[in-house]
Amino acid sequence: MACPLIRLSYLAVHCHFGLDQVHLAADSHSARHWVNAVVHEFLIPATQVGVKIPVSPDGDVGQIHTATRLIAPGIGCMWCNGLIDPTELAIEMHPETEREQARYVPGVPAPSVMPLNTLAAGEAVTQFLLASAGLHENDSDLGSVIHRPRVREQHLQDPRQNGGCRWCTPRATSDAAPAENSQPARR
């Protein structure tokens, strides 16, 4: 998957696209990687939204959840929070024909989860508008919002940050490789 943003400078990204914030609603690890790079290289905050519906081999649906995560410079990145799998990222960077050959279950389509996506996207837009208008009651509240619709619960989750991460720590440099401990932990 080619990403045109990799060739653009901050000035080009900001002036051409007028970006003040990025809203990411993509399932791919490469999309997460490129948005993570834009956030930490160009200092443009982002909100990542997602839906997870675990299904057991027997077909039982597990705990459905939606997530709305603020990704901003200095508060933990998508690598530190386990949202980018390096193996999946490597597979996605290959041409389509090679990607299909690398998958364990070729051709499995992603399910339609539109009503759940609206829950996460609505949260993202609400938080963006509150932040834009200066109406957050607690400016230090940078946690993710996790909705569990099957049990009607909502939880806050603080972002994680690994000390040696090349993306989101003060020691981060644009030419360093990701630190070993900045790779996502398996859940």
Long-range contacts (C-beta under 8 A, 24 or more apart in sequence): 1-28, 1-30, 1-31, 1-92, 1-93, 3-30, 3-34, 5-34, 5-37, 5-38, 6-34, 6-37, 10-41, 10-42, 10-43, 13-38, 13-42, 13-44, 14-42, 14-44, 19-44, 20-44, 21-45, 21-46, 21-47, 21-128, 22-46, 22-47, 23-47, 23-49, 23-121, 23-124, 23-125, 23-128, 24-48, 24-49, 24-71, 25-49, 25-50, 25-117, 25-120, 25-121, 27-110, 28-92, 29-84, 29-85, 29-88, 29-89, 29-92, 30-89, 30-92, 30-93, 32-78, 32-83, 32-84, 33-78, 33-84, 33-89, 35-71, 35-78, 36-71, 36-77, 36-78, 36-79, 36-84, 36-167, 37-167, 39-71, 39-72, 39-73, 39-77, 40-73, 40-77, 40-167, 40-168, 40-172, 41-174, 43-73, 45-70, 45-71, 45-72, 45-73, 46-70, 46-71, 46-72, 47-71, 47-124, 47-127, 47-128, 48-78, 48-83, 49-117, 49-120, 49-121, 49-123, 49-124, 50-120, 51-113, 51-116, 51-117, 51-120, 53-111, 53-113, 53-116, 63-148, 63-150, 63-151, 64-116, 64-148, 64-149, 64-150, 65-146, 65-147, 65-148, 65-149, 66-116, 66-117, 66-119, 66-120, 66-123, 66-146, 66-147, 66-149, 67-120, 67-144, 67-145, 67-146, 67-147, 67-157, 68-120, 68-123, 68-124, 68-127, 68-144, 68-145, 69-144, 69-159, 70-127, 70-142, 70-143, 70-144, 70-159, 72-142, 73-168, 74-168, 74-170, 75-142, 75-159, 75-161, 75-168, 76-159, 76-160, 76-161, 76-168, 77-161, 77-165, 77-167, 77-168, 77-182, 79-162, 79-165, 79-167, 79-168, 79-178, 79-182, 79-183, 79-184, 80-159, 80-160, 80-161, 80-162, 80-165, 80-167, 80-168, 80-182, 81-159, 81-160, 81-184, 82-160, 82-184, 82-185, 82-186, 82-187, 83-184, 84-184, 85-184, 86-183, 86-184, 116-149, 119-147, 119-149, 120-147, 123-147
